[in-house]
């Protein structure tokens, strides 16, 4: 069993997709072991995306991620990182497989509804960025 971070981004929250995303997570038999609604400041978004600070999209993604509420969750399951990434679909929604969250609901490469960790190391950092050990029901 492994854990990953899932974020329903501000565009997903504003479109009323929280329930739809959670429905898909539960259908995939992922356990949601922590969840909360947050509204990141620009500085918090910059800290979360610090690994990308030299990339050209850093300012726009941190502006977007601090533009409204988001839902952060910790998912637990067998091979959950890879399995959740399949359900999310490609970062570029135009390249995402039919039936994925991003193919169904994204409107551009940043406003792509969801985020998921890409490795166990990234998941450990991302989970600890939003949750302390007392907030995770394991």
C-alpha positions as a printed NumPy array, in Angstrom:
array([[  0.   ,   0.   ,   0.   ],
       [  1.267,   3.43 ,  -0.876],
       [ -0.02 ,   6.985,  -0.518],
       [ -0.302,   9.896,  -2.907],
       [ -1.519,  13.465,  -2.802],
       [ -4.556,  14.425,  -4.829],
       [ -5.653,  17.999,  -5.42 ],
       [ -8.919,  19.097,  -6.95 ],
       [ -7.661,  22.396,  -8.33 ],
       [ -9.532,  25.722,  -8.178],
       [-11.105,  25.155, -11.603],
       [-12.465,  21.767, -10.496],
       [-13.901,  23.262,  -7.309],
       [-15.475,  26.22 ,  -9.139],
       [-17.058,  23.853, -11.706],
       [-18.666,  21.793,  -8.934],
       [-16.6  ,  18.688,  -9.664],
       [-15.613,  17.707,  -6.113],
       [-18.254,  14.979,  -5.922],
       [-17.481,  13.671,  -9.417],
       [-13.766,  13.37 ,  -8.663],
       [-14.392,  11.673,  -5.311],
       [-16.857,   9.306,  -6.99 ],
       [-14.128,   8.251,  -9.431],
       [-11.603,   7.803,  -6.613],
       [-13.988,   5.595,  -4.665],
       [-14.878,   3.6  ,  -7.799],
       [-11.141,   2.908,  -8.194],
       [-11.189,   1.593,  -4.595],
       [ -8.731,   4.197,  -3.313],
       [ -9.025,   4.977,   0.379],
       [ -9.276,   8.683,   1.189],
       [ -7.289,   8.893,   4.426],
       [ -7.201,  12.712,   4.704],
       [ -9.093,  15.563,   3.069],
       [ -9.582,  19.302,   3.477],
       [-10.654,  22.409,   1.604],
       [ -7.914,  25.024,   1.429],
       [ -7.247,  28.36 ,  -0.234],
       [ -3.506,  28.679,  -0.87 ],
       [ -1.811,  32.034,  -0.785],
       [  0.56 ,  32.852,  -3.632],
       [  3.495,  32.191,  -1.272],
       [  2.085,  28.775,  -0.302],
       [  1.597,  27.866,  -3.968],
       [  5.157,  28.985,  -4.69 ],
       [  6.411,  26.735,  -1.884],
       [  4.433,  23.779,  -3.191],
       [  5.699,  24.272,  -6.759],
       [  9.243,  25.325,  -5.721],
       [ 10.731,  22.474,  -7.752],
       [  9.459,  24.304, -10.865],
       [ 10.592,  27.824,  -9.913],
       [ 12.938,  28.094, -12.92 ],
       [ 10.277,  26.924, -15.395],
       [  8.396,  29.451, -17.559],
       [  4.985,  28.378, -16.186],
       [  5.898,  28.912, -12.504],
       [  4.228,  32.312, -12.126],
       [  1.061,  31.374, -13.986],
       [  0.588,  28.038, -12.178],
       [  1.132,  29.587,  -8.742],
       [ -1.233,  32.444,  -9.59 ],
       [ -3.856,  29.929, -10.725],
       [ -3.415,  27.617,  -7.723],
       [ -3.883,  30.573,  -5.366],
       [ -6.915,  31.903,  -7.258],
       [ -9.567,  30.03 ,  -5.267],
       [-10.332,  27.065,  -3.041],
       [ -8.896,  23.623,  -3.726],
       [ -9.481,  20.229,  -2.123],
       [ -6.374,  18.361,  -0.986],
       [ -6.571,  14.648,  -0.196],
       [ -4.308,  11.788,   0.722],
       [ -5.176,   8.625,  -1.167],
       [ -4.041,   5.174,  -0.112],
       [ -4.061,   2.012,  -2.176],
       [ -2.106,  -0.595,  -4.061],
       [  0.045,   1.166,  -6.662],
       [ -2.072,   4.273,  -6.011],
       [  0.397,   6.752,  -7.545],
       [  0.39 ,   5.13 , -10.982],
       [ -3.272,   4.133, -10.834],
       [ -4.414,   7.645,  -9.899],
       [ -2.296,   9.123, -12.692],
       [ -4.132,   6.849, -15.166],
       [ -7.501,   8.098, -13.873],
       [ -6.353,  11.736, -14.056],
       [ -5.086,  11.482, -17.634],
       [ -2.204,  13.302, -19.303],
       [ -1.284,  16.777, -18.038],
       [ -2.165,  18.107, -21.484],
       [ -5.859,  17.264, -21.564],
       [ -5.79 ,  17.172, -25.377],
       [ -3.5  ,  14.12 , -25.116],
       [ -5.446,  12.472, -22.271],
       [ -7.272,   9.207, -22.833],
       [-11.052,   9.227, -23.194],
       [-12.821,   8.772, -19.883],
       [-10.07 ,  10.347, -17.774],
       [-10.813,  13.289, -15.487],
       [ -8.722,  15.693, -17.525],
       [-10.145,  14.618, -20.887],
       [-13.648,  15.022, -19.483],
       [-13.299,  18.365, -17.695],
       [-10.021,  20.252, -18.332],
       [ -9.943,  23.484, -20.324],
       [ -6.183,  24.038, -20.651],
       [ -2.865,  22.59 , -19.525],
       [ -2.964,  24.379, -16.128],
       [ -6.714,  24.358, -15.594],
       [ -6.785,  20.584, -15.783],
       [ -8.947,  19.96 , -12.683],
       [ -6.657,  17.641, -10.694],
       [ -3.098,  17.114,  -9.513],
       [ -1.429,  13.914,  -8.379],
       [  2.047,  13.071,  -7.143],
       [  4.346,  11.47 ,  -9.708],
       [  6.596,   9.37 ,  -7.444],
       [  6.813,   8.096,  -3.857],
       [  9.393,  10.809,  -3.052],
       [  7.198,  13.564,  -4.471],
       [  4.164,  12.116,  -2.67 ],
       [  5.99 ,  12.21 ,   0.683],
       [  6.897,  15.896,   0.207],
       [  3.478,  16.885,  -1.113],
       [  1.518,  15.071,   1.59 ],
       [  3.637,  16.619,   4.344],
       [  3.178,  20.064,   2.76 ],
       [ -0.559,  19.983,   3.504],
       [ -1.057,  17.422,   6.283],
       [  0.546,  16.576,   9.58 ],
       [  0.587,  12.982,  10.823],
       [ -2.417,  13.555,  13.098],
       [ -4.615,  14.529,  10.145],
       [ -4.067,  11.284,   8.258],
       [ -6.355,   8.426,   9.29 ],
       [ -4.249,   5.394,   8.524]])
